[in-house]
């Protein structure tokens, strides 16, 4: 059984189409199809079946793709062991950040990376809905992701999930807003005020839906925008209230905003780093993941100490 053909099957499982698989592997679509036919002939089991104009993996195909992931992980670990003895080092690491993760983590991580001679860290911008973070590991070594449903929402075979932070989502409002007089806010307190929200499918929208369920009525949504800095500007100008992550909104007071915690609903997000298992097994990637964990822990300590001093 040819491992390279198993890699084709694994890429197809991740990318869901022959065309996307061919693009990722820098080969033609016909070459991908031929490799899959040869693999099926080798093992004597149907791995791929036609569906409409495309294809999908059969149950056997999915099982073999998972096995290919396991094999790739074992090979990566073996390569990492060899690297340790050779003192080899991956010189370039690519990572995808959603905007607020980049604002919060990237400056410190770049300082940590700069201490490693010869290592280049390429940060890229990606801001999908929760369901679309995991597929990005096919294009980057590391993907920063977030969800209001916990780290386990990203768990799947072949994927390493590294928890970084649990970050509260607070209600933001202008200084002098009637709600600012309260230390904590319930869904009943906030549901009837105008809201500046995020697009449907983004994590914060799930929390606003929880607020609506607890209050028993719909919130008054105004603008929807995915950029937190725009939300802050609109709230600061008096157009409504919004949800902001506590760590990344540390400078909100300087923008004329105050934050208040929510009660009765799960108002927090999990920030994680995602990587393919065989990628996470590489010595360099494991080191960068430790840098991300260290930076996240430092931010959490800083905020905790600043709140104690208030």
C-alpha positions as a printed NumPy array, in Angstrom:
array([[  0.   ,   0.   ,   0.   ],
       [  1.49 ,   3.323,  -1.12 ],
       [  1.501,   5.959,   1.624],
       [  1.421,   8.761,  -0.967],
       [ -1.915,   7.451,  -2.221],
       [ -3.197,   7.388,   1.351],
       [ -2.17 ,  11.042,   1.617],
       [ -4.348,  11.821,  -1.414],
       [ -7.285,  10.121,   0.311],
       [ -6.653,  12.073,   3.518],
       [ -6.528,  15.383,   1.605],
       [ -9.808,  14.51 ,  -0.115],
       [-11.402,  13.845,   3.284],
       [-10.331,  17.299,   4.476],
       [-11.029,  19.277,   1.307],
       [-14.198,  17.53 ,   0.138],
       [-13.549,  17.778,  -3.614],
       [-11.141,  16.353,  -6.176],
       [-10.42 ,  19.833,  -7.553],
       [ -9.488,  21.303,  -4.168],
       [ -7.342,  18.242,  -3.407],
       [ -5.527,  18.598,  -6.716],
       [ -4.871,  22.314,  -6.075],
       [ -3.51 ,  21.596,  -2.593],
       [ -1.175,  18.884,  -3.854],
       [ -0.125,  20.776,  -7.021],
       [ -1.279,  18.018,  -9.357],
       [ -4.111,  17.663, -11.857],
       [ -7.598,  16.482, -10.934],
       [ -7.144,  13.488, -13.24 ],
       [ -3.959,  12.547, -11.35 ],
       [ -5.911,  12.599,  -8.069],
       [ -8.645,  10.418,  -9.583],
       [ -6.059,   7.958, -10.911],
       [ -4.319,   7.692,  -7.523],
       [ -7.66 ,   6.972,  -5.85 ],
       [ -8.557,   4.3  ,  -8.439],
       [ -5.167,   2.648,  -7.958],
       [ -5.542,   2.679,  -4.169],
       [ -8.994,   1.096,  -4.425],
       [ -7.608,  -1.604,  -6.69 ],
       [ -4.743,  -2.271,  -4.272],
       [ -6.933,  -2.837,  -1.236],
       [-10.035,  -4.193,  -2.983],
       [-12.527,  -1.882,  -1.26 ],
       [-14.592,   1.027,  -2.645],
       [-13.287,   4.199,  -1.029],
       [-14.989,   6.935,  -3.077],
       [-18.432,   7.16 ,  -4.625],
       [-20.024,   9.676,  -6.963],
       [-22.599,  12.106,  -5.576],
       [-24.079,  14.457,  -8.153],
       [-21.179,  16.158,  -9.914],
       [-18.791,  15.47 ,  -7.083],
       [-17.587,  12.576,  -4.967],
       [-17.681,  11.581,  -1.337],
       [-15.811,   9.065,   0.773],
       [-17.543,   5.824,   1.672],
       [-17.476,   4.531,   5.237],
       [-14.373,   2.528,   4.289],
       [-12.858,   5.623,   2.705],
       [-13.379,   7.669,   5.86 ],
       [-11.813,   4.89 ,   7.953],
       [ -8.789,   4.714,   5.64 ],
       [ -8.429,   8.509,   5.658],
       [ -8.357,   8.389,   9.471],
       [ -5.748,   5.614,   9.291],
       [ -3.721,   7.779,   6.908],
       [ -3.826,  10.556,   9.505],
       [ -2.515,   8.137,  12.145],
       [  0.29 ,   7.007,   9.85 ],
       [  1.224,  10.61 ,   9.047],
       [  1.289,  11.401,  12.777],
       [  3.598,   8.449,  13.485],
       [  5.91 ,   9.463,  10.648],
       [  5.986,  13.069,  11.865],
       [  6.941,  11.866,  15.347],
       [  9.719,   9.767,  13.871],
       [ 10.943,  12.765,  11.862],
       [ 10.8  ,  14.902,  14.998],
       [ 12.946,  12.357,  16.837],
       [ 15.479,  12.41 ,  14.011],
       [ 15.421,  16.221,  14.074],
       [ 16.246,  16.155,  17.769],
       [ 19.349,  14.098,  17.116],
       [ 20.32 ,  16.085,  14.068],
       [ 19.454,  19.349,  15.84 ],
       [ 17.366,  20.173,  12.814],
       [ 14.692,  22.878,  12.951],
       [ 11.71 ,  23.888,  10.83 ],
       [ 12.582,  27.453,   9.832],
       [  9.098,  28.757,   8.966],
       [  5.762,  28.384,  10.768],
       [  2.442,  29.646,   9.397],
       [ -0.483,  30.493,  11.669],
       [ -3.988,  31.843,  11.077],
       [ -5.386,  34.324,  13.603],
       [ -8.891,  35.699,  13.936],
       [ -8.755,  39.48 ,  14.605],
       [ -9.115,  39.702,  18.385],
       [ -6.714,  36.769,  18.899],
       [ -4.147,  38.594,  16.787],
       [ -4.625,  41.79 ,  18.805],
       [ -4.289,  39.956,  22.093],
       [ -1.659,  37.273,  21.424],
       [  0.377,  38.149,  18.352],
       [  2.574,  40.978,  19.766],
       [  3.848,  38.828,  22.639],
       [  4.189,  35.683,  20.525],
       [  6.348,  37.548,  18.022],
       [  8.661,  38.567,  20.881],
       [  8.929,  34.927,  21.95 ],
       [  9.558,  33.735,  18.383],
       [ 12.246,  36.387,  17.852],
       [ 14.276,  34.76 ,  20.625],
       [ 14.642,  31.616,  18.481],
       [ 17.397,  32.098,  15.932],
       [ 16.427,  31.267,  12.367],
       [ 12.687,  30.846,  13.002],
       [ 10.239,  32.846,  10.868],
       [  6.622,  33.168,  11.984],
       [  4.073,  33.998,   9.262],
       [  0.788,  35.287,  10.725],
       [ -2.29 ,  35.346,   8.49 ],
       [ -5.797,  36.771,   8.96 ],
       [ -8.84 ,  34.448,   8.926],
       [-12.243,  35.212,  10.459],
       [-14.747,  32.443,   9.64 ],
       [-17.713,  31.157,  11.601],
       [-17.047,  28.47 ,  14.216],
       [-17.716,  25.554,  11.857],
       [-15.088,  26.724,   9.363],
       [-12.016,  27.012,  11.607],
       [-11.019,  23.328,  11.597],
       [-10.742,  22.969,   7.788],
       [ -8.137,  25.763,   7.798],
       [ -5.554,  23.349,   9.276],
       [ -5.155,  22.038,   5.732],
       [ -3.614,  25.406,   4.79 ],
       [ -1.731,  26.519,   7.95 ],
       [  0.51 ,  24.854,  10.524],
       [ -1.542,  26.381,  13.375],
       [ -5.038,  27.889,  13.41 ],
       [ -6.321,  30.079,  16.246],
       [-10.038,  29.463,  16.772],
       [-12.771,  30.37 ,  19.243],
       [-16.161,  29.046,  20.262],
       [-18.779,  29.75 ,  22.926],
       [-19.482,  25.993,  23.141],
       [-16.123,  24.959,  24.631],
       [-12.931,  23.482,  23.141],
       [-14.635,  20.139,  22.538],
       [-16.604,  21.61 ,  19.622],
       [-13.388,  21.299,  17.574],
       [-12.569,  17.716,  18.602],
       [-12.249,  15.286,  15.723],
       [ -9.887,  12.506,  14.736],
       [ -6.611,  13.735,  13.286],
       [ -6.848,  17.176,  14.913],
       [ -4.89 ,  18.435,  17.914],
       [ -6.782,  20.978,  20.04 ],
       [ -4.706,  23.07 ,  22.462],
       [ -6.812,  25.156,  24.916],
       [ -5.337,  28.632,  25.429],
       [ -7.864,  30.83 ,  27.248],
       [-11.372,  30.924,  28.658],
       [-12.453,  34.523,  28.125],
       [-15.608,  36.108,  29.571],
       [-17.906,  38.039,  27.247],
       [-19.125,  41.213,  28.944],
       [-21.824,  43.706,  28.013],
       [-20.262,  46.936,  26.736],
       [-22.004,  50.298,  26.961],
       [-21.098,  53.986,  26.957],
       [-20.093,  55.685,  30.194],
       [-23.257,  57.095,  31.769],
       [-25.549,  54.402,  30.317],
       [-28.367,  53.38 ,  32.735],
       [-27.022,  49.799,  32.893],
       [-23.605,  51.028,  34.054],
       [-25.017,  51.596,  37.537],
       [-25.362,  47.823,  38.023],
       [-22.432,  45.581,  38.952],
       [-23.867,  42.575,  37.065],
       [-26.516,  42.237,  34.386],
       [-29.169,  39.596,  33.722],
       [-30.809,  38.767,  30.371],
       [-33.908,  40.611,  31.564],
       [-31.792,  43.724,  32.205],
       [-30.309,  43.901,  28.722],
       [-32.697,  42.329,  26.219],
       [-34.8  ,  45.438,  25.536],
       [-31.92 ,  47.795,  24.745],
       [-30.751,  48.234,  21.129],
       [-27.962,  45.739,  20.314],
       [-24.994,  46.047,  17.983],
       [-24.403,  42.441,  16.944],
       [-22.221,  40.193,  14.822],
       [-23.293,  38.214,  11.725],
       [-25.225,  34.985,  12.203],
       [-22.933,  32.001,  12.685],
       [-20.325,  33.99 ,  14.605],
       [-19.782,  32.862,  18.236],
       [-21.081,  36.007,  19.976],
       [-24.447,  35.713,  18.224],
       [-25.009,  32.427,  20.076],
       [-24.76 ,  34.248,  23.424],
       [-27.281,  36.874,  22.331],
       [-29.66 ,  34.048,  21.402],
       [-29.217,  32.631,  24.922],
       [-30.14 ,  36.036,  26.315],
       [-33.297,  36.024,  24.198],
       [-34.236,  32.513,  25.371],
       [-33.813,  33.411,  29.041],
       [-35.719,  36.69 ,  28.696],
       [-38.473,  35.102,  26.613],
       [-38.366,  37.706,  23.826],
       [-36.209,  38.871,  20.976],
       [-33.521,  41.495,  21.36 ],
       [-33.607,  44.613,  19.231],
       [-30.713,  44.078,  16.838],
       [-29.378,  47.105,  15.002],
       [-26.185,  46.844,  12.997],
       [-24.313,  43.561,  12.501],
       [-20.571,  43.737,  11.966],
       [-17.761,  41.185,  12.495],
       [-15.069,  43.682,  13.576],
       [-14.921,  44.304,  17.346],
       [-13.315,  47.734,  16.893],
       [-16.302,  48.805,  14.795],
       [-18.664,  47.47 ,  17.469],
       [-16.798,  49.521,  20.08 ],
       [-17.05 ,  52.656,  17.936],
       [-20.802,  52.224,  17.409],
       [-21.439,  51.539,  21.097],
       [-19.234,  54.461,  22.129],
       [-21.283,  56.712,  19.833],
       [-24.471,  55.652,  21.638],
       [-26.034,  53.419,  18.972],
       [-26.571,  50.439,  21.283],
       [-24.866,  47.886,  23.516],
       [-22.812,  44.856,  22.506],
       [-20.823,  41.885,  23.784],
       [-17.05 ,  42.278,  24.037],
       [-14.383,  39.773,  25.127],
       [-12.925,  40.833,  28.472],
       [ -9.201,  40.414,  27.756],
       [ -9.207,  41.997,  24.325],
       [-11.387,  44.87 ,  25.538],
       [ -8.909,  45.942,  28.211],
       [ -8.522,  49.368,  26.584],
       [-12.279,  49.94 ,  26.308],
       [-12.335,  52.419,  29.181],
       [-10.073,  54.676,  27.14 ],
       [-12.66 ,  54.561,  24.375],
       [-15.421,  55.741,  26.684],
       [-16.921,  52.304,  27.361],
       [-17.649,  50.325,  30.505],
       [-18.026,  46.548,  30.748],
       [-20.421,  44.599,  32.965],
       [-20.535,  40.785,  33.396],
       [-23.605,  38.762,  32.443],
       [-25.375,  36.313,  34.747],
       [-27.732,  33.369,  34.068],
       [-26.18 ,  32.519,  30.672],
       [-22.853,  31.027,  29.622],
       [-21.18 ,  34.218,  28.449],
       [-17.639,  33.165,  27.622],
       [-15.584,  31.86 ,  24.749],
       [-12.864,  29.246,  24.494],
       [ -9.784,  30.248,  22.52 ],
       [ -7.799,  27.305,  21.181],
       [ -4.972,  26.486,  18.796],
       [ -5.7  ,  23.816,  16.176],
       [ -3.252,  21.741,  14.142],
       [ -3.196,  18.472,  12.294],
       [ -1.842,  15.809,  14.639],
       [  1.151,  15.055,  12.439],
       [  1.957,  18.79 ,  12.252],
       [  1.603,  19.278,  16.025],
       [  4.04 ,  16.381,  16.515],
       [  6.865,  18.342,  14.859],
       [  9.369,  19.736,  17.333],
       [  9.124,  23.305,  16.008],
       [  5.319,  23.385,  15.988],
       [  5.197,  21.929,  19.518],
       [  7.55 ,  24.713,  20.614],
       [  5.389,  27.437,  19.033],
       [  2.264,  25.954,  20.621],
       [  4.024,  26.236,  23.995],
       [  4.787,  29.888,  23.193],
       [  1.087,  30.511,  22.526],
       [  0.142,  28.817,  25.803],
       [  2.734,  30.879,  27.681],
       [  1.521,  34.159,  26.175],
       [ -2.118,  33.31 ,  26.92 ],
       [ -1.242,  32.466,  30.545],
       [  0.657,  35.76 ,  30.902],
       [ -2.349,  37.742,  29.628],
       [ -4.694,  35.927,  32.014],
       [ -2.37 ,  36.683,  34.968],
       [ -2.056,  40.34 ,  33.966],
       [ -5.811,  40.832,  33.818],
       [ -6.352,  38.966,  37.084],
       [ -3.786,  41.154,  38.875],
       [ -5.22 ,  44.35 ,  37.408],
       [ -8.733,  43.422,  38.603],
       [ -7.389,  42.729,  42.084],
       [ -5.877,  46.207,  42.16 ],
       [ -9.108,  47.976,  41.211]])
